Amino acid sequence: MRKTFFKNMHGGVNHYLPLLLFFLVSQIALAQIQVKGIVNDSKGLALPGVTILEMGTSNGTTTDFDGNYTITVKNNSTLVFSYLGFQTQQVLVNGKSKIDVTLIESIEDLGEVVVIGYGTQRRSDVNSAISSIKAKDIEDIKAPSFEQMMQGKAAGVVISNNSGQPGSNVSVRIRGVSSLTGTNEPLYVIDGVPISGDARNSSTSGRNAEGNSNFSNAGNITISPLSSINPNDIESIDILKDASATAIYGSRGSNGVIIVTTKSGKKGAGKFAFDHSTSFSSIPKQLNAMNLREYAAHQNALSNVYDPSTLRVEFANPSALGEGTNWQDEIYKTGIMTTTQLSFSGGKEGINYYISGGQLKQDGIVIESGFKRYNIRANVNADINKFIKVGLNVSGALTDEKLTLNGQFNGVVATSLLSTPDVPVRDLSGAFAGPPSGGNTSFVNPVAVSLLGSNNLVRKNYSGNFYTQIKLIEGLDYRFELGGYLSNNLSKEFNPMYELGNAVKSFANLYYRPSDSNSWNLKNMLTYNKSIGKHRFTLLAVQESNRSHWEGYSLTGHGYKDNSDQELTGSDLSKAVLDGVYQGTQTLSSYLGRVVYDYDNKYGISAAIRTDGSSKFFVGNKWGVFRSFGASWKLSNESFMSDTKKYIDNIKFRFGYGETGNNQIGNNLYDSNLHLVNSPIGNSFLPSNTPNKDLKWETQVQTNLGLDFTLFDSRLTATVDWYRKVSEDFLYQVPLPLFLSGGGDYEGGINPPYFNLGSMLNKGLEFTIGYNTKFSDNFSWNANLNFSKYENTVTNMAGLNIVKTQGTLAFNTVSVSRTQEGLPIGSYIGYEALGIYRTDDDLLTYGFTDANDQRVPLKDGTNSLTPNFAKGDMIYKDQNNDGIIDTKDLVNIGNPNPDFTYGFTNNFKYKNLELSIFFQGSYGNKLMNLTRLSGTLNSFVGTNYLVEAADFYSATNTDASLPRPSAYNHINNAVSTRLIEDGSYLRLQNITLGYTLPTDVLSQIKLSKLRIYATAQNLFTITNYSGYDPEIGSYNQDALITGVDNGRYPTPRLISIGCNIEF
């Protein structure tokens, strides 16, 4: 019995033991453990955003800002750590609760992946000159438009804010200026949708967002076409600079290409992010305008010069007067800007998403100026199966802008300087005041005009891009894309009526300008990737079509009874005038191919060809062919360089050559067009232009030589590029005499024809140096310095000159630039000032030598009323030695292009505290200060001036700095070298101090990230320029009017506080 029992027991144990062991092992395997750790790179720097997955599951997380992570997994599982540009690592948990990982940079993916146009490429394989800006580089810079944030961040890219007004236009010059009169703004490709940066819409409607086409003398009126895009949605910005990269975009790539990629969801748990900031803006400095005491004394002095009968009794004792009205205090204010963004993102196997909504509200520092924006965006990518991928990026934006007139004699900046301090803002009754009736003062109360009138622009923009990608066979993918954008604008500018002292306007009118535009882009792409041993190929073939349409009109409303109802319905509709009706359509059909080849990760070659067919040109000239070639040699990958890697590594030589084009002109200029003419007897049509069927593409050829290398175990990275860019066959409207053209079509004449002519050379050197180091486990530093130097020369103008004029703040028009052969584009034109005629000896000293070798006094040949100089007049150099100062003596007096520009960023991090300091500057460029000319003109009684205007020449002040008072059109007040100032500056563009809460604290409050920060922009500027700001930019993006300060809206100083929160 006992034997049987033990026998049965033994048999039972043998039977159940495997089951028992399996049960015990499975319980151990199912045991959960929480693993924590930090992920660093080889330099010890924390890596945020590293994906950590439990192998074989969808369980995962990502590292926070400090590289920390926490994940709960099975205690015998394997963790997979992956991060772009680094080798993926697998680590066995094996019951450990703390696992720190150091990721190693991938040799194949060294640096990063960059977007090169119609595809991506590892930076280590790129043959072209490409600069990249990441979201982190600009996240703390506060501006409505992302192109403003790029300033100083990339070598070879010069960015100027053309106005400090919120939402105003920006000039982006990639390796100089490429076109004479067409746009010089780059092409932006945002999630595959091409958008022009041209605020003047030169190739479409020829009108700005307000519907205004007068860019020469209506003030600085252009608006940034990119200010509707939320910078917080941007993941990366890749700037294609040389033609070996941009030629793939053909006719649209001549000014460079900026590729913007917005954010997408990352694999892992879903993330909710909240970002908010509040900023306070102010004017950095005021100009030294006269107060009431100084004004009264100066008015007395001018009255004694011009007409003593105009002396005012109340100014008999200036010292007894008070300060009077400081109009700069009245129009400038502290502006408040708030930004708020909510976003949801995440992803799992086969799908990712990013959804965001944002709001920005910015008050300008000038009264009645401001900018509001509301954004939504959704980006979704999904794998339908292992062969098919689809994706959709859609966005919408609404902007509401209050605009002011600036850069013009009747702009708010001008009137704040020239309005007199003896006039209050409001009288004792509380009504707006004005200059005394019957007096000489003519400037209108700028506060009254701003508040009584209005100028609003509402823009609605929608964009999207849909793609389907199909894997046909191994290595061969087909991709279809359909993208586009729609824009709807409504501009309402109400000019009020008023009766303000002797400033009276008895009528009001409204300019009502609606417009619509849309653009659609279709692509069919085949991409083939193949590796055979040490050989790697990528072949690309693309068919692309683009169609753009625009339409709009302008309606002027009259018959308003007062200023209370400023809508169109408040006018007398029977008196409304319809003009400026326009519409148009253009198309572009393209075919392109590219091959990229790499051998043994040492030698790289890329070649591309694109052909564009444009509706802008007549049969025979419609098609343009654009070619490019690039090559690189990775010297450090040669076996004979193995011993040098500990000193210098990643040495790569690059060569690039490419051809691009430009078709940025109006429609149908090869044919005769009609335009609408309104008249009292009805509407009619007249010829609009002189046709030219021989028009063809502007062309550009660029060569680039580059060198990349790293030092000190890759802690220091360097990139150096030299380039030479030749532009030819500019599309230029050749001016004709009035007796031939009858003036422009708006004057009842015919617009002159366009021709292809001229050439221009840009050449330059640029470099970028980056350095990263870690002094201890808690303290790290990284820095980036970029430097750009270029020279511009107009090499051929077919004997023509282009002269640009500006209306000054003193109501007169002056020539400011002359573009001619042998000089840089937009060079300033004027007289060479030698001094002031103070003694008789001066006139002979600066006179000319006649045929008998005798010194003869100069004469003023520009004004027949004053043929001879008088003491106190300006003395100009007689350039042709003919004894007369006239227009033949006008010469180049300054170059608006800088000798070089630079940006220097330093980032320090100590534990969870970070400090970023960003300097940016320009050196060697000249500025023309027309604001100072108007502020020291001394041509009018009843106008305020700058304090320095009091130091004018007189019999009792022979050592004065300014000439004697004279009429505004006297040669004393001509543009000359005395108005040219050094525009060099060094600016502390941004300084940010931030703190991120530690992980252990965040885990207690159920957050994955909480960062608070304070930042200051435009904190101080070191410059010798006497105006508001040395960053003047280009007038309405016109490269021929650059650096001309004519009442520009000043760039504000901003102080901001904000927070970033993630769940």
Phi, psi and omega in degrees: 000313179295322178298317180297319180298312180293327178294316179294321180296317180297319178294323179294319179298316179299329183282319187266348184299315177300321179295319179296315178297319179298319180297315180296316180296319181294324178293320177297318182294326182279353180297136182261149179216142178267124182249132176236161177174185179227143180246123179240167169267185184293343178268359180088007180274136181295145180247108176279149174082011176291133179274128177240120181238143169281118188305134177084003179227175174262005180288123182198174177203181177226155178286150179275192185302329182263010179082006181276151176213157173219132181210141177257123185219173172290144190287353175245019182278175177242131178265136179248118180256122181224143182202138184302128179090001181231156178289135177289137180239144174244129183232128178282128182293307175052040175081000182282139179263349178227122180225110174263141186230139172248116180272142181256135178300136179284131178298322182286329184246033184305130178088279185181174172260132180243153177273126185248004183099114181061029178160184178231164180206146174296137183303325181295342181260354186290133178264351188256175176268107182227130174251144182235141176234127181262164182303322182294333182292337186234005189295334183261002178272128184258113178199150180293332189237138188290334180293333173294326181290339183282350185304126177077005185262349184218135178292143179082004182237111180258119184241129180233132172279112185285348178199150176274001181292136180304131178080005184285173187283159179232145174256123178245115181246112177263108180059045172089193184262136185247343185227149181285302185239352175277182179289146174246014179276146181286168171274133175254133176242107187251107184053041177089354181260118180283131179224131179281143175272007184283108181286346179266352180052049186301324186267357180242257186282340185072019181230153176282184182297337177279353183086013182263133181252003182267095183260000186264322184217026178251015181093173179279094195245002184276151183241143180297125177286353183253000183288353176277354181267133181279115180299334180293343180274354188275132177266316182205156177229120178247125186253112178273117190254319183263161189289340176294339176264320186277341182299338178296341176262002171057237187292344181261001186255009187292334180259015184092163182229133177244115183259121183250125177247124179273171189289152174226164181289149177256148181296134181133195182296148178298151183230134174248127182235140178231126179233135179214144174212151174234130183235149177237124184244149180207164177283130183295327178202160174251155173281153186274078177275159183290139169275184187296319180296314180294322179296315181298315179297321181289322177297321177299317181295318179291321178299321178294333178280314187269308186199100182302340181289347180271003177300136182261133184299320184293348178259015183298326181231082185302326184295342180275356183272164179269200182285330184076192183275124172267099187292335176293321175297329185280328183263335178266142184215173173276120179265148178243131177237131175237139175231137179222135179220135172241136178215149177234131180211158178170186180182157173216186185305115174093356180204145171216158184212154173214122181231132183216157172219139184219157178219136175227135175226119182233121171273133177287166177276354174254138182305146178059034170231142181180170185213130175235143178216139175233127185234147166224150179208145174218123177239123182226134176229137184214145171265113178292316173205192184286356181250334189237131173239146175225157178202154180216127173241121178227147179210155176218148181213143173235124176241142179229115189237138169259123187248146173242156174275128175217165184073029183206156187299328180258017176284164186293327178293317180296312184291335177289334179273328187257349175291145191275145183284355179275356179255125178281167176293314179228151177274185184296336179279351182095353178281157178298137180265168178210175180298148183303138178298136179084355181274183181269347183292133184238344183287138185274146176308109185293329178292317181298313182296322180294318184276331179284328180258190178200154176212100186241143176228123177246125180238137174239121183233135179228135178217157180193159177212126179246139177223152170229128180238127184239129175275106185284306175218176181302119178090346183248119180241140171250135181228131176247133178229139172227118182222164178181175174216152177233141181225136177229121183239145173221115179251131177229110181246112183254118176261115190280165168268154180197159174222093186240087184064232180275002175264105186233131172227113191271002182220159175236154177213157181236130172261112185251114189228092173272150177206154178222148175208155175208155178216137181233139184229128182237134180229141167237120187231139171242128179233131180235122177246133182211137174239131178229100183062239180271003183259133176233131181237145166225120180247139182227134174227132186223138166245130184222141178228141179225136177226130179235143179222145179213152177199158179175180178202169177233133180234129179254120180266135179234175173082026177287140180277329177201193183262006187287320180251104186260013176274167180297327180293343178280352181267174172273101187298338178290342180258001181296142181246121178264123176211174178065030176289130183210155171196159180188163179218139174227153180227155177217124179245132189222148172225136182211157177215151179212144174232134176237127184230138177225136178242116172058029180055031179236316187239127181235142177223138173223144179214143181214155174217139179223141174235130181244136173247119187247142176284357182286339188241160182281163179307133183104334178239006185294326189260134174239142181245130185230125186242156175209156179211140177217152179212152178214155178226116178272088185300323184294343180273359175285145183298327182286355178259005186298327182282349181265353187298331180287346177256310181218138186217171176054037177287126179219129174261138181233146173225136178220143176220138180201158178238134176226174182221179180209130177232033187280071175226172179291174182281150166058031179285349174280354183229168178279137180238157176249152176226155184281134177237124177266139178211164180301336182263003178131182181265149178211174180236138178230158175301142185255329188212165172264119187284159174213103183286351182268005179301141179216182185294142158292146181233156180214134178237129183228140176239140184223135172240130184225156178220130175239145174196164175230156179227163172055058180056040177067014174290329177250127176243145182217143176224129180232134179224139170240139182219159175220122186233124181244123177250139185219164174057052180299143175276101191233133177275108185282122181293142178241153176300151182301328182290345175265320186262335185072017185088182179286173182295335178289345177257008181091001178263204181235131179296139179297161182281160171266144175227161169266121179202161169085169176206160183210146182240130169239132174218147185193174179229139179215148176213156177227131177235129176238147180219133178230134176207160178232114183284329178203182179297336185253345189234123179224161181213136169223146184221155178217128177238126173237145186222137181223129176227129177215157177237137180240133178219129172278116187264341180204127177233014180055033179079002182262156172237147175248115180253130179249141181241162176220141172276120185279176180290350181257022172074002179253158182255133181231154173279133184243332181215152176221117179264119185213168181299141175086356182236161174294154179297140177071023180297141181289145180241140179175187177270152174271106183284130180255341181151194180248138177288103183251327180226165179297328179297328180300319185294324177281324180301318182260014180281201180234164182259122183276187184295337179267014179062033178252143176282128183236136179299151179282159173236153176273107182270000183266345184222107185294342180284337179229074185290341181241150179285149174242158180300137184098353178279157175287143174251124179248156181287132177277092189295325182257007174055044178253004176084000182232134174266110179214192186296342177290346180263005176288132183224173173292125183240007178172151180248118181285350182275135182287154172293319175199159175233162185202160173216139184223115182246134175234129177238123178245143177221126174235112186053242182262007181258134181227146180226128178237131179232125185233116175256147180213145182195178181216148181221136169096351180278152178255154177235146175254116187263082177287336175298319178292324177301311181293326182282352179231019189292320180057034181258349185227141166270140181094014177234139176278158182222172171289155183302324182294345179296339181291341182269064178256160184290137172206174181298334180259002180218065186284345179263021184297158178272344183241153178290173180296151177300139181203168181302153186301331182264010176289153183296339175302328185259016177289158176292128182209181182297342180289349177262357183267128181233159177288125181263010180296145176201155169236124186236134167281092189288323182203137171224129185228133174240122183227155178222131178249129182296143180297159184297320183295327176288318182297322181296331179287332180255014173062038176241153174260343178200137171215112181237133174242148184207161172228140183219150177229136178240147180053046187292316173204156181227129175262116184200158174262000182289138186270351182277190180300314191205132180286349178272092185268318181079201182248139182290112183053039179064016180277114182295342180275352175231076182246136176075020179260110181272110184227054183084039182290141174297120185293150175283128186280164168262136182238137171240126187228150169230148183197177179213151173235123182234135176229140177248000000 
